[in-house]
């Protein structure tokens, strides 16, 4: 590790953020897991490393479509911030000014999109065909923006509302989001994984729109096994939907404090995260750890 001036900036639901010099940041991804915008008390072992590994994979794979903020994930290139256990969970990034909205791209009708469609026939201002069922593939991917909430619940908004909030950068970010989703969904599909939807975050670096935060992870996406896809209800998944489904089964009201996750739910969630990485990348998770430790 390299000794540099660094300063702790703050924490999100999952990540710790450090300022490194004047133009870089260090994202340290914890094993915390949130559901319905509430952080659970029990961590998911290795979750932070899986998120970092998969983000790094997609940052490299999709760099030709949209520039991103990732500089390195190798332990030898990480700054010394006085924190242990960084191997595999730290990402050194160039600094960017985040846009104040999230860009959710949906290729299938699920989650809050399904709930909104059942109520209104629309999702974030997009009028959809009648007669769709839960988990149906949409005629084409749609962008359904959301506000960002460090605490509490994100709010779905229309593209027009998002454009007012994000300003001139909105159109470029929206177009990037669609192209990133379409390309990633095609790549994952070749590996037998459906990307039902995903969330992108963008920032501005010297006026240029860049992809930031994470990319196409089990935290920010719904991943379904293609060979088990059956529209008409919820789908088996490789993401934290497993945790959401368990929480729904006990009729939790989605407000703090969260219930305690059983050990079986924790272990099953860990297995799904690792399987998502290995299916999508075609690499073993242990190989990732060897690479990140260099």
Secondary structure, DSSP 8 states (H G I E B T S, - for coil): -EE--EEEEEE-SSEEEEEETTTEEEEEE-S--EETTEE-SS--TTHHHHHHHHHHHHHHHTTTTS-B-EEE--GGGSEE-S-S--TTTEEEEE--EE-SEEEEEEEE--HHHHHHHHHHSEETTEE--TT--TT-EEEEEEE--EE--SSS---B--HHHHHHHHGGGHHHHHHHHHHHHHHHHHHHHHTTEEEEEEEEEEEEETTEEEEES--S-TTTEEEEEGGG--SSS----SSTHHHHHHHHHTT--S-SS-----HHHHHHHHHHHHHHHHHHHSS-HHHHHHHHT-
